[in-house]
């Protein structure tokens, strides 16, 4: 989940909690206000009733000698007024209560005002009731209005928060993260400032730039070290190789010693091969090659097949070149492309089965030109595929051929051409290596 959405979600949850607490408080206030509003109406009705009674006389409602009570209900039964003699002789008083009244065999919940008053030295009891359903309706109406307002405010504030967070995090999402996603080489990293007024993002960008400078310096030092060490090792190894050759040419050594010298020569040759590979990688990564060659891809593959077919014949492996003679690559280094494809074809033969097949093809996909080397050999397990391009990481077993640098060289050459190598493989069914070049390199 994106950071601005998380922030908006946290903000929304906190607002919801606050609004729920606020709603509970408002609901209690609404109940209290509705009740107070009803009581004020009852008091107004009491004052109006007493005013009428004093004006026209109590006898118009009840006769103390004949009638003991008078009651009046409106047609909807939501209000009533009753006047009765106060036989208990209580002093003048006023009280509110909530009681159930039965009207025409139907029960109603009423808010009631009881008031005792005196006329002509006779106490009367006035009772005014208002149906509680009216209060409930008013309460429900006010509650619905409050809820609507709360949800509307909550929705608007959430949208506003998302917009604000998106605006505030714009430097992170649109400048800093894309810089990190697109970095391939520290030397080509974008060290520009982000131009944000948020000091935290400016500090983050500055820290990332400083870190990439350090990484770049470390990589340069490492590349220079590998190149210098590899170059310096050539001289003593060549001297040792020359001395061993002289010993063998002398013809004065016993057979056992000759075998030991031959074994040492083999190890020296292996060491020379590693040093040459390291020097090649160092030169590639230090951009010591040009990318201005144009050549026929089929002719290059034919040259590779011609130089490696003897190895294929030993295991009865067939190599098929399915590339059209019209396919031409440009703005690349022919020597490096040769090494890359040679290594891929060599591995396809090395890890193939007796009587197997190696197929080399070319096609376009999504504006990318793809050179594919496919075999039907032993394949690579899924857990080992991410390791095959690691330098000095040997995943094969049961063979001493190779130094584990072939695919590392392939990876370096691909990166040098702004390309990539994709691998698909299944144990027992073979492997498929794709060298994916930008379409600009297709002529």
C-alpha positions as CSV (number, residue, x, y, z in Angstrom):
1,X,0.0,0.0,0.0
2,X,1.3,3.4,-0.9
3,X,2.4,5.8,1.8
4,X,-0.2,8.5,1.1
5,X,-3.0,5.9,1.3
6,X,-1.6,4.6,4.6
7,X,-1.5,8.1,6.0
8,X,-5.0,8.8,4.7
9,X,-6.2,5.6,6.2
10,X,-4.7,6.3,9.6
11,X,-6.2,9.8,9.4
12,X,-9.6,8.4,8.4
13,X,-9.5,5.9,11.3
14,X,-8.7,8.6,13.8
15,X,-11.4,10.8,12.4
16,X,-13.9,8.0,12.6
17,X,-13.1,7.4,16.2
18,X,-13.4,11.1,17.0
19,X,-16.7,11.3,15.1
20,X,-18.1,8.3,16.8
21,X,-17.3,9.8,20.2
22,X,-18.7,13.1,19.0
23,X,-21.9,11.4,17.7
24,X,-22.5,9.7,21.0
25,X,-22.2,13.1,22.8
26,X,-24.4,14.8,20.1
27,X,-27.0,12.0,20.4
28,X,-27.3,12.6,24.2
29,X,-27.5,16.3,23.6
30,X,-30.2,15.7,21.0
31,X,-32.2,13.6,23.4
32,X,-31.9,16.3,26.0
33,X,-32.7,19.1,23.6
34,X,-35.7,17.2,22.3
35,X,-37.0,16.6,25.8
36,X,-36.4,20.2,26.8
37,X,-38.2,21.4,23.7
38,X,-41.2,19.2,24.5
39,X,-41.3,20.4,28.1
40,X,-41.3,24.0,26.9
41,X,-44.2,23.2,24.6
42,X,-46.0,21.7,27.6
43,X,-45.4,24.8,29.7
44,X,-46.7,27.0,26.9
45,X,-49.8,24.8,26.6
46,X,-50.3,25.0,30.4
47,X,-50.0,28.8,30.4
48,X,-52.4,29.1,27.5
49,X,-54.9,26.7,29.1
50,X,-54.9,28.5,32.4
51,X,-55.3,31.8,30.7
52,X,-58.4,30.5,28.9
53,X,-59.8,28.9,32.1
54,X,-59.4,32.1,34.0
55,X,-60.9,34.0,31.2
56,X,-64.0,32.0,30.6
57,X,-64.3,30.2,33.9
58,X,-63.8,26.7,35.1
59,X,-67.5,25.9,34.9
60,X,-67.2,25.7,31.1
61,X,-65.0,22.7,31.6
62,X,-66.4,21.0,34.8
63,X,-68.8,21.7,37.6
64,X,-67.4,21.1,41.0
65,X,-70.7,19.8,42.2
66,X,-71.4,17.5,39.2
67,X,-68.3,16.8,37.2
68,X,-65.0,15.6,38.7
69,X,-62.9,15.6,35.5
70,X,-62.6,17.0,32.0
71,X,-60.4,15.5,29.2
72,X,-59.8,16.6,25.7
73,X,-57.7,14.6,23.0
74,X,-56.9,15.8,19.6
75,X,-57.8,13.6,16.6
76,X,-54.3,12.1,16.2
77,X,-54.0,11.4,19.9
78,X,-50.6,13.0,20.0
79,X,-51.8,15.6,22.6
80,X,-54.3,15.7,25.4
81,X,-55.5,18.0,28.2
82,X,-57.3,17.0,31.3
83,X,-58.6,19.0,34.3
84,X,-59.8,17.3,37.4
85,X,-60.7,18.2,41.0
86,X,-57.8,17.8,43.4
87,X,-59.4,15.9,46.2
88,X,-56.2,15.4,48.1
89,X,-55.9,19.1,48.8
90,X,-52.3,19.4,47.7
91,X,-50.6,22.8,47.5
92,X,-49.9,24.4,44.1
93,X,-47.1,22.4,42.4
94,X,-45.7,21.4,39.0
95,X,-44.1,18.1,37.9
96,X,-43.0,16.4,34.7
97,X,-43.3,12.6,34.1
98,X,-43.3,10.0,31.4
99,X,-46.3,7.6,31.6
100,X,-48.4,5.2,29.6
101,X,-52.0,6.2,28.9
102,X,-54.7,4.0,27.4
103,X,-56.8,5.8,24.9
104,X,-59.7,3.9,23.2
105,X,-58.1,0.6,24.2
106,X,-54.7,1.6,22.8
107,X,-51.6,2.4,24.8
108,X,-49.5,5.5,24.2
109,X,-46.3,6.7,25.8
110,X,-46.8,10.3,26.9
111,X,-44.6,13.1,28.3
112,X,-46.9,14.6,31.0
113,X,-47.0,17.9,32.8
114,X,-48.9,17.8,36.1
115,X,-49.9,21.2,37.6
116,X,-52.1,22.0,40.6
117,X,-53.8,25.4,40.6
118,X,-56.5,27.1,42.7
119,X,-59.7,28.8,41.5
120,X,-62.4,30.1,43.9
121,X,-60.7,28.4,46.8
122,X,-60.9,25.0,45.0
123,X,-57.8,23.1,43.9
124,X,-57.7,21.6,40.5
125,X,-55.2,19.3,38.8
126,X,-54.2,20.1,35.2
127,X,-52.6,17.4,33.2
128,X,-51.1,18.0,29.8
129,X,-49.6,15.2,27.7
130,X,-47.6,15.1,24.5
131,X,-47.1,11.8,22.7
132,X,-43.5,10.6,23.0
133,X,-43.6,9.4,19.4
134,X,-43.3,13.1,18.4
135,X,-40.2,13.3,20.5
136,X,-38.8,10.1,19.0
137,X,-39.5,11.4,15.5
138,X,-37.8,14.7,16.3
139,X,-34.9,12.8,17.9
140,X,-34.6,10.5,14.9
141,X,-34.7,13.5,12.5
142,X,-32.0,15.4,14.3
143,X,-29.9,12.2,14.6
144,X,-30.2,11.5,10.8
145,X,-29.2,15.1,10.1
146,X,-26.2,14.9,12.4
147,X,-25.1,11.5,10.9
148,X,-25.4,12.9,7.4
149,X,-23.4,15.9,8.3
150,X,-20.7,13.8,10.1
151,X,-20.4,11.3,7.2
152,X,-20.2,14.2,4.6
153,X,-17.6,16.0,6.6
154,X,-15.7,12.7,7.1
155,X,-15.8,11.9,3.4
156,X,-14.7,15.3,2.3
157,X,-11.8,15.4,4.9
158,X,-10.6,12.0,3.7
159,X,-10.5,13.1,0.1
160,X,-8.9,16.3,1.2
161,X,-6.3,14.4,3.2
162,X,-5.5,12.1,0.3
163,X,-5.0,15.1,-2.0
164,X,-2.8,16.8,0.6
165,X,-0.7,13.7,1.3
166,X,-0.3,13.1,-2.4
167,X,0.9,16.7,-2.8
168,X,3.2,16.6,0.2
169,X,4.7,13.2,-1.0
170,X,5.0,14.3,-4.6
171,X,8.8,14.8,-4.4
172,X,9.2,11.3,-2.9
173,X,6.9,9.5,-5.4
174,X,7.8,11.5,-8.6
175,X,11.5,12.3,-8.1
176,X,13.3,10.2,-5.4
177,X,11.7,6.8,-6.0
178,X,12.0,7.0,-9.9
179,X,15.7,7.9,-9.4
180,X,16.2,4.8,-7.4
181,X,14.2,2.5,-9.7
182,X,16.0,3.5,-12.8
183,X,19.5,3.3,-11.4
184,X,21.6,0.7,-13.2
185,X,25.1,2.1,-12.7
186,X,26.2,4.6,-10.1
187,X,28.1,6.4,-12.7
188,X,24.9,7.2,-14.6
189,X,22.9,8.0,-11.5
190,X,20.9,11.3,-11.5
191,X,22.5,13.4,-8.8
192,X,20.3,16.4,-9.3
193,X,18.4,18.2,-6.5
194,X,14.7,17.6,-6.2
195,X,13.7,21.2,-5.5
196,X,11.3,20.5,-2.6
197,X,10.4,22.8,0.2
198,X,10.2,19.8,2.6
199,X,13.5,19.6,4.4
200,X,13.1,15.9,5.1
201,X,12.9,15.0,1.4
202,X,15.8,17.3,0.6
203,X,17.9,15.6,3.3
204,X,16.8,12.2,2.0
205,X,17.8,13.1,-1.6
206,X,21.1,14.5,-0.4
207,X,21.8,11.4,1.6
208,X,21.0,9.1,-1.3
209,X,23.3,11.2,-3.6
210,X,26.1,11.0,-1.1
211,X,25.6,7.2,-0.7
212,X,25.6,6.7,-4.5
213,X,28.8,8.8,-4.7
214,X,30.4,6.5,-2.1
215,X,29.2,3.4,-3.9
216,X,30.5,4.8,-7.2
217,X,33.9,5.4,-5.7
218,X,34.0,1.9,-4.2
219,X,33.1,0.3,-7.5
220,X,35.7,2.4,-9.4
221,X,38.3,1.4,-6.8
222,X,37.3,-2.2,-7.1
223,X,37.3,-2.2,-10.9
224,X,40.7,-0.6,-10.9
225,X,42.1,-3.0,-8.3
226,X,40.8,-6.0,-10.3
227,X,42.3,-4.6,-13.5
228,X,45.7,-3.7,-11.9
229,X,46.0,-7.0,-10.0
230,X,45.0,-9.1,-13.1
231,X,47.5,-7.2,-15.3
232,X,50.3,-7.5,-12.8
233,X,49.7,-11.3,-12.4
234,X,50.3,-11.9,-16.1
235,X,54.1,-11.3,-15.9
236,X,54.9,-13.9,-13.1
237,X,52.5,-16.4,-14.6
238,X,54.1,-16.0,-18.0
239,X,57.6,-16.4,-16.5
240,X,56.5,-19.6,-14.6
241,X,54.9,-21.0,-17.8
242,X,58.0,-20.3,-19.8
243,X,60.3,-22.0,-17.2
244,X,58.0,-25.1,-17.2
245,X,58.1,-25.2,-21.0
246,X,61.9,-25.1,-20.9
247,X,62.0,-28.0,-18.4
248,X,59.7,-30.1,-20.7
249,X,61.8,-29.3,-23.8
250,X,65.0,-30.3,-22.1
251,X,64.0,-34.0,-22.2
252,X,66.0,-34.9,-19.1
253,X,63.1,-35.3,-16.7
254,X,61.6,-38.5,-15.5
255,X,58.1,-39.4,-16.5
256,X,56.7,-38.8,-13.1
257,X,58.1,-35.3,-13.0
258,X,56.8,-34.6,-16.5
259,X,53.3,-35.5,-15.3
260,X,53.6,-33.2,-12.4
261,X,54.8,-30.3,-14.6
262,X,52.0,-30.9,-17.1
263,X,49.5,-30.7,-14.2
264,X,51.1,-27.4,-13.1
265,X,50.9,-26.1,-16.6
266,X,47.2,-27.0,-16.6
267,X,46.6,-25.0,-13.5
268,X,48.6,-22.1,-14.8
269,X,46.6,-22.1,-18.0
270,X,43.4,-22.1,-15.9
271,X,44.8,-19.2,-13.9
272,X,45.6,-17.3,-17.1
273,X,42.1,-17.8,-18.3
274,X,40.6,-16.4,-15.1
275,X,42.9,-13.4,-15.3
276,X,42.0,-12.7,-18.9
277,X,38.3,-13.0,-18.0
278,X,38.7,-10.5,-15.1
279,X,40.6,-8.1,-17.3
280,X,37.8,-8.4,-19.9
281,X,35.1,-7.7,-17.3
282,X,37.2,-4.8,-15.9
283,X,37.6,-3.2,-19.4
284,X,33.9,-3.7,-20.2
285,X,32.8,-2.1,-16.9
286,X,35.2,0.8,-17.4
287,X,33.8,1.5,-20.9
288,X,37.1,0.8,-22.7
289,X,35.3,-0.4,-25.8
290,X,33.5,1.4,-28.6
291,X,29.9,0.7,-29.8
292,X,30.0,1.7,-33.5
293,X,30.2,-1.6,-35.4
294,X,27.6,-2.8,-37.9
295,X,27.6,-6.4,-39.1
296,X,25.5,-9.3,-40.2
297,X,24.3,-11.3,-37.3
298,X,24.1,-14.6,-39.3
299,X,27.7,-14.2,-40.4
300,X,28.7,-13.8,-36.8
301,X,26.8,-16.9,-35.7
302,X,28.3,-18.9,-38.6
303,X,31.8,-17.8,-37.4
304,X,31.0,-19.0,-33.8
305,X,29.6,-22.3,-35.1
306,X,32.7,-22.8,-37.2
307,X,35.0,-22.3,-34.3
308,X,33.0,-24.5,-31.8
309,X,31.6,-27.3,-34.0
310,X,34.4,-29.7,-33.2
311,X,33.3,-29.6,-29.5
312,X,29.7,-30.2,-30.7
313,X,30.7,-33.2,-32.9
314,X,32.3,-35.0,-29.9
315,X,28.9,-35.3,-28.2
316,X,27.0,-35.6,-31.5
317,X,25.2,-32.2,-30.9
318,X,23.6,-30.4,-33.7
319,X,23.8,-26.6,-34.0
320,X,21.1,-24.9,-36.0
321,X,21.5,-21.2,-37.1
322,X,17.9,-20.0,-37.9
323,X,18.9,-16.3,-38.2
324,X,18.1,-14.6,-41.5
325,X,21.0,-13.3,-43.6
326,X,19.3,-9.9,-43.7
327,X,19.5,-9.4,-40.0
328,X,22.1,-6.7,-39.2
329,X,23.2,-5.2,-35.8
330,X,24.5,-1.7,-35.5
331,X,25.9,0.6,-32.8
332,X,27.4,-2.4,-30.9
333,X,30.8,-3.9,-30.4
334,X,31.2,-6.9,-32.6
335,X,34.0,-8.4,-30.5
336,X,32.0,-8.3,-27.3
337,X,28.8,-9.6,-29.0
338,X,30.9,-12.5,-30.4
339,X,32.2,-13.3,-26.9
340,X,28.7,-13.1,-25.4
341,X,27.1,-15.4,-28.0
342,X,30.2,-17.7,-28.0
343,X,29.8,-18.2,-24.3
344,X,26.1,-18.9,-24.6
345,X,26.6,-21.4,-27.4
346,X,29.5,-23.0,-25.6
347,X,27.4,-23.5,-22.4
348,X,24.6,-24.9,-24.5
349,X,27.0,-27.5,-25.8
350,X,28.7,-28.1,-22.5
351,X,25.5,-28.8,-20.5
352,X,23.7,-30.6,-23.3
353,X,23.0,-34.3,-23.7
354,X,24.4,-36.8,-26.1
355,X,22.8,-36.3,-29.5
356,X,21.2,-33.0,-28.3
357,X,20.4,-29.9,-30.2
358,X,21.3,-26.2,-30.0
359,X,19.1,-23.7,-31.8
360,X,20.0,-20.0,-32.4
361,X,17.2,-17.8,-33.5
362,X,16.2,-14.1,-33.8
363,X,12.9,-12.3,-33.4
364,X,11.3,-9.1,-32.4
365,X,9.0,-8.6,-29.4
366,X,7.6,-5.4,-27.8
367,X,10.1,-3.2,-29.7
368,X,13.1,-5.4,-28.5
369,X,15.3,-7.4,-30.7
370,X,16.0,-10.8,-29.2
371,X,18.7,-13.3,-29.9
372,X,17.8,-16.7,-28.5
373,X,20.1,-19.6,-27.7
374,X,18.2,-22.7,-26.8
375,X,19.2,-26.3,-25.9
376,X,17.5,-29.4,-24.8
377,X,20.1,-30.5,-22.2
378,X,20.2,-30.9,-18.5
379,X,18.6,-27.5,-17.6
380,X,19.0,-25.4,-14.5
381,X,16.9,-25.6,-11.3
382,X,14.7,-22.7,-10.4
383,X,16.7,-21.9,-7.2
384,X,20.0,-21.8,-9.1
385,X,18.9,-19.5,-11.9
386,X,19.5,-16.3,-9.9
387,X,23.0,-17.5,-9.1
388,X,24.3,-18.3,-12.5
389,X,25.5,-14.7,-13.3
390,X,27.4,-14.4,-10.0
391,X,31.2,-14.2,-10.4
392,X,33.1,-17.3,-9.2
393,X,29.8,-18.9,-8.3
394,X,29.9,-22.5,-9.6
395,X,26.6,-24.3,-9.5
396,X,27.6,-27.3,-11.7
397,X,28.7,-30.5,-10.2
398,X,30.9,-33.3,-11.5
399,X,32.9,-31.1,-13.9
400,X,36.1,-29.1,-13.5
401,X,35.8,-27.3,-16.8
402,X,35.2,-23.5,-16.6
403,X,35.8,-21.0,-13.9
404,X,32.3,-19.7,-13.4
405,X,33.0,-16.4,-15.2
406,X,31.4,-17.1,-18.6
407,X,27.9,-15.9,-17.7
408,X,29.4,-13.1,-15.6
409,X,31.1,-11.8,-18.8
410,X,27.8,-12.3,-20.6
411,X,26.0,-10.1,-18.0
412,X,28.7,-7.4,-18.2
413,X,28.5,-7.3,-22.0
414,X,24.7,-7.1,-21.9
415,X,24.8,-4.2,-19.4
416,X,27.5,-2.4,-21.6
417,X,25.0,-2.5,-24.5
418,X,22.0,-1.4,-22.3
419,X,20.6,-4.8,-22.8
420,X,19.6,-7.7,-20.6
421,X,19.8,-11.5,-20.5
422,X,16.7,-13.5,-19.7
423,X,16.8,-17.2,-18.7
424,X,14.1,-19.9,-18.8
425,X,15.1,-23.4,-17.8
426,X,13.7,-26.6,-16.5
427,X,15.8,-29.5,-15.2
428,X,15.9,-32.4,-17.7
429,X,14.3,-30.3,-20.5
430,X,16.9,-27.7,-21.4
431,X,17.6,-24.0,-21.1
432,X,16.7,-20.9,-23.1
433,X,18.9,-17.8,-22.9
434,X,17.6,-14.6,-24.5
435,X,19.9,-11.6,-25.3
436,X,17.5,-8.7,-25.5
437,X,18.8,-5.6,-27.3
438,X,17.1,-2.3,-27.6
439,X,15.5,-1.9,-31.0
440,X,17.9,0.9,-31.9
441,X,20.6,-1.7,-32.4
442,X,18.7,-3.4,-35.2
443,X,19.6,-2.1,-38.7
